[in-house]
């Protein structure tokens, strides 16, 4: 049996997170299948009852895909309840190049990526820079306060 992997992020505003995470990951909003104008049109044609579709659901893309087809799809699922606690799973955006890259170069790469993501709407929470171990990472939050790291 074939298995595919999708990451699902519960959120209040899928459109906002689609825009942010498309930029952050280099993904693109996923077009609706089968020539449908919107995902809502697709879901309705597939038999999803109206009462299961929140107002505005599917009117704009709520998922993003890797244009190369190599990385998993990410779906931003609109939910009514607000975020109440720290994430138990998060993205690590690994841009530094790993321990084979000099720590000064890794710091520069991480800093450049953090700057780009802040311009896109992220907020810096904390920077960890441990010169003795060569570890440098920045904890950020996306526009809905979901934590993620740049390392």
Residue, then its C-alpha position, 0 to 999 in steps of 0.5 A: x500500500x502506498x502512503x503519502x505524507x501531508x503536514x496539517x496545521x490548524x489555524x484561524x486564517x488559512x489564506x494568511x498562512x498559505x502566503x507566509x509558508x509559501x514564501x518561507x518554504x519556497x512552495x506554491x499554493x495548490x491549485x484545485x484539482x480537475x479544472x475546478x475554479x476553487x477548492x470549495x467547488x471541488x469539495x462540493x462536487x465531491x459530495x462534501x456537505x455545505x455544513x462541513x464547509x466553514x464560511x470562506x473555506x476553499x474560496x482561496x487555496x488552503x494548501x501549499x505544495x513543493x513545486x519540485x514534488x519532493x517535499x510533503x504537501x502542507x494543508x492549513x486547516x481552518x478550525x474555530x478554536x484559537x491556539x492555546x499552547x506551545x506546538x508539539x511539532x514544528x518546522x526546522x528550516x535547515x539553511x546553515x549547511x550543517x557542521x561541515x560548514x564553518x560556524x561563521x558561515x552558518x551564522x550568516x546564512x541563518x541570519x539572512x534567512x531570519x531577516x527574510x522571514x521577518x520581512x514576510x511576517x515572522x517574529x523572532x522569539x529567541x536566538x541560541x548561539x553556543x560558540x563552544x558547540x558550534x550550534x546556532x539557531x533562531x526560534x521564530x513564530x509565524x503570523x499565527x504564533x506557531x513556533x519554528x526554527x531556523x538552523 
